[in-house]
Amino acid sequence: MASNQNLVRIAMRDGYYNQHSGLQHTAMCSGLKLIPKLADGMLNIETDKTQNSMSRLPITDVDRAPTLLDSVSDGTSVEVLLEDTPLNDFSTLSKTLHAEFYQSSAERQISFFPRMIPVGFYNRIVPSQLVDLGVSWSSMNYLKTQPAFTFDPQSTAAEFAAARHKAFSSTARQDLASFMTLRASEIRKGGHLVAALGAQKPALEAKQGNSGSIPLQSALVKMVARGLLNHQELLQFALFPSDERTVEEVQEVLNLPEISKSWSIEVFEPELIVHPAWAEYQTASDAAGADQAKKEDALRNYARSAILNLVSSSGWFWLDILKAHRGSDWDGGDEFFEELAQASVQEWVEKFPDLKVEFWYIYLRAKRVVED
Ligand SMILES: C[S@@+](CC[C@H](N)C(=O)[O-])C[C@H]1O[C@@H](n2cnc3c(N)ncnc32)[C@H](O)[C@@H]1O
């Protein structure tokens, strides 16, 4: 029986994440090449899933890179274990599965057995040594608990990010160690874990990543000044329990004797993933030529895509904070988020028109060693 369920609602906002997760989709596509060819027979694939991501998993798109189903031969039986926190939108996931996965697997005579598991990944999810392949995209940065942190609203965005990372990093290390240990129990010896983890800029790289959170933070501070958010709410927003680890922090955990005895690291590659809306923006801006109004429209559309991605990823957590302060029957969430999106886009256009949303990821393929 799972005992460790973290019921802080860090699940993605129902319905919204589906439409606004282009960055994570791109990150996933870049990791599909790491999925090993799996042996024939009954296979178990364990994967973290949100409400949607089956719809974005290009299972049915033959033009894409290899997919989960491409890694198995026709005629194979595949049990796909889709796990997420109990507060995830499993209802949307089940409809997406029905629409996308079954058709594709039927065409290739793959017997497909989905199982949904509403158990967070800091718990044992399945019985020992059941899984052939574990897959995790854009999720291992979420922490088990909320580390304590008080931020100074006067700090610059860079100071805020550094202070937050310092406060969160020890929990993030422990959580990564716990994640790897738990998966080592579940993934069969000789099996693999493939993951893309949001990360900090590698030390030797010059280029900083940028999630687009700076205009959003700037808009939040302005919303406090306008009386749309109070100071306490703003402070609690900053506690969103997620941390992008440094390359060194991840390596340190993987090198711990208790982890390295179970895992051999086959691939460990940082990669900068660009939000796909950036390329669309460049095309629209070029097409606008000298038309400044059209250029600004293109910038606004781009900024909105990036902001909605952040809002849909953090929205439930923020909404729960607002409800804790304003009363459980407060129903101004959609209005609040729309106001936040508009204010953030305005900040973006006025102060950060050249901001390119790109995010460092660490791509990992770890093999469960046969002897440990
Ligand atoms: C940014 S989304 C990524 C979803 C999907 N893998 C993708 O690539 O679009 C992060 C996911 O991690 C899930 N998550 C966060 N903490 C978790 C935990 N402790 N256990 C399991 N899933 C968790 C969230 O519910 C959400 O579905």
The ligand as an ORCA input file, in Angstrom:
! r2SCAN-3c Opt
* xyz 0 1
  C       5.500     18.699    -17.100
  S       4.460     17.300    -16.901
  C       5.186     16.174    -18.013
  C       4.150     15.197    -18.465
  C       4.544     14.280    -19.619
  N       5.536     13.301    -19.214
  C       5.020     15.107    -20.792
  O       6.157     14.895    -21.240
  O       4.259     15.935    -21.255
  C       4.961     16.679    -15.319
  C       4.186     15.451    -14.874
  O       4.816     14.929    -13.713
  C       3.797     14.489    -12.846
  N       4.343     14.374    -11.507
  C       4.775     15.342    -10.692
  N       5.175     14.832     -9.511
  C       4.998     13.492     -9.599
  C       5.215     12.413     -8.695
  N       5.697     12.593     -7.483
  N       4.898     11.182     -9.123
  C       4.403     10.972    -10.367
  N       4.178     11.950    -11.261
  C       4.472     13.202    -10.875
  C       2.731     15.567    -12.991
  O       1.497     15.134    -12.498
  C       2.749     15.740    -14.501
  O       1.909     14.832    -15.134
*
